Amino acid sequence: QVQLVESGGGLAQPGGSLRLSCVASGFTFSRYSMSWYRQAPGKEREYVAGIGRDGTNIVYVDSVRGRFTIARDNGKNTLYLQMNGLQREDTAVYYCCAPTLDYWGQGTQVTVSS
């Protein structure tokens, strides 16, 4: 059974930081590129960042480049998203996914507010 389980979301102040994690199971994590998406209230789901299966080929959407860092630990079957310099506009439900397999997690809420 494939599972992607996100954690680490919560409430942060503007300028603050959060680290999201996504633990994968049920498939060979190290063989697939992974991505983070987010969906803000009333908006479509948006691509945030992606990473190749060996940790290379990293891509960010312009709005988070320089503030967010995507990483993975294939030994732990875990995908990460370090989010620094959070802005109110980053408020959304964040999802990890294996895009070529169309596997998605349930999402974790990130709220940026003072």
Phi, psi and omega per residue, in radians:
Q1 nan 2.165 3.141
V2 -1.343 2.328 3.053
Q3 -2.442 2.412 2.958
L4 -2.206 2.028 -3.037
V5 -2.093 1.935 3.127
E6 -1.516 2.655 3.038
S7 -2.693 2.968 3.065
G8 1.788 -0.105 3.102
G9 -1.252 3.048 -3.141
G10 2.740 -2.792 -3.119
L11 -1.748 2.288 3.080
A12 -2.357 2.636 3.069
Q13 -1.434 2.708 3.029
P14 -0.937 2.332 -3.070
G15 1.556 -0.153 -3.111
G16 -1.449 -3.015 -3.069
S17 -2.347 2.648 2.979
L18 -2.519 2.678 3.059
R19 -2.163 2.061 3.092
L20 -1.623 2.547 3.050
S21 -2.215 2.668 3.090
C22 -2.464 1.976 3.137
V23 -1.685 2.211 -3.099
A24 -1.820 2.563 3.046
S25 -2.661 2.774 3.088
G26 1.551 -0.018 3.035
F27 -2.666 2.929 -3.081
T28 -1.457 1.593 -3.014
F29 -0.914 -0.748 -3.020
S30 -1.183 -0.199 -3.099
R31 -1.595 -0.078 -2.986
Y32 -2.252 2.479 2.949
S33 -1.161 2.718 -3.103
M34 -2.330 2.734 -3.111
S35 -2.477 2.784 2.932
W36 -1.992 2.388 3.012
Y37 -2.176 2.902 3.045
R38 -2.546 2.721 3.094
Q39 -2.403 2.009 3.093
A40 -1.511 2.757 -3.137
P41 -0.978 2.237 3.092
G42 1.340 0.114 -3.114
K43 -2.132 2.856 3.089
E44 -1.331 2.755 3.080
R45 -1.110 2.406 -3.000
E46 -2.189 2.385 3.038
Y47 -1.176 2.371 3.126
V48 -1.943 -0.902 -3.075
A49 -2.835 2.721 3.093
G50 -2.474 2.746 -3.094
I51 -2.526 2.413 3.112
G52 -1.218 2.971 -3.021
R53 -1.151 -0.418 3.136
D54 -1.820 0.241 3.108
G55 1.554 0.008 3.086
T56 -1.746 -2.975 3.124
N57 0.918 0.943 -3.131
I58 -1.548 2.354 -3.125
V59 -2.328 2.482 3.084
Y60 -2.250 2.598 2.922
V61 -1.217 2.589 -3.035
D62 -0.979 -0.617 -3.027
S63 -1.205 -0.286 -3.121
V64 -2.026 -0.152 -3.093
R65 -1.056 2.318 -3.108
G66 1.584 -0.238 3.116
R67 -2.001 -0.618 -3.102
F68 -1.864 2.600 3.070
T69 -2.312 2.152 3.074
I70 -1.683 2.482 3.128
A71 -2.666 2.917 3.109
R72 -2.559 2.670 3.037
D73 -2.201 1.744 -3.076
N74 -1.171 -0.454 3.086
G75 -1.191 -0.429 3.139
K76 -1.911 0.092 -3.118
N77 0.903 0.761 -3.015
T78 -2.293 2.378 3.063
L79 -1.889 2.490 -3.112
Y80 -2.198 2.726 2.946
L81 -2.446 1.852 3.054
Q82 -1.497 2.129 -3.085
M83 -2.038 1.969 3.103
N84 -2.000 2.841 3.122
G85 0.986 0.743 -3.055
L86 -1.072 2.503 3.129
Q87 -2.130 2.746 3.138
R88 -0.970 -0.564 -3.120
E89 -1.203 -0.179 3.098
D90 -1.467 -0.096 3.117
T91 -1.073 2.140 -3.077
A92 -3.100 2.963 2.894
V93 -1.555 2.223 -3.097
Y94 -1.798 2.316 -3.111
Y95 -2.125 2.429 2.933
C96 -1.725 2.671 -3.138
C97 -2.684 2.713 2.948
A98 -1.821 1.659 -2.906
P99 -1.091 -0.630 -3.107
T100 -1.278 -0.324 3.098
L101 -1.767 -0.163 -3.067
D102 0.994 0.726 3.035
Y103 -1.722 2.360 -3.102
W104 -2.298 2.567 2.982
G105 -1.441 3.135 -3.093
Q106 -1.492 -0.234 3.105
G107 1.664 2.677 3.052
T108 -2.354 2.360 -3.044
Q109 -1.413 2.289 2.996
V110 -2.077 2.150 3.123
T111 -2.155 2.187 3.132
V112 -1.955 1.978 -3.056
S113 -2.777 2.602 3.066
S114 -1.667 nan nan
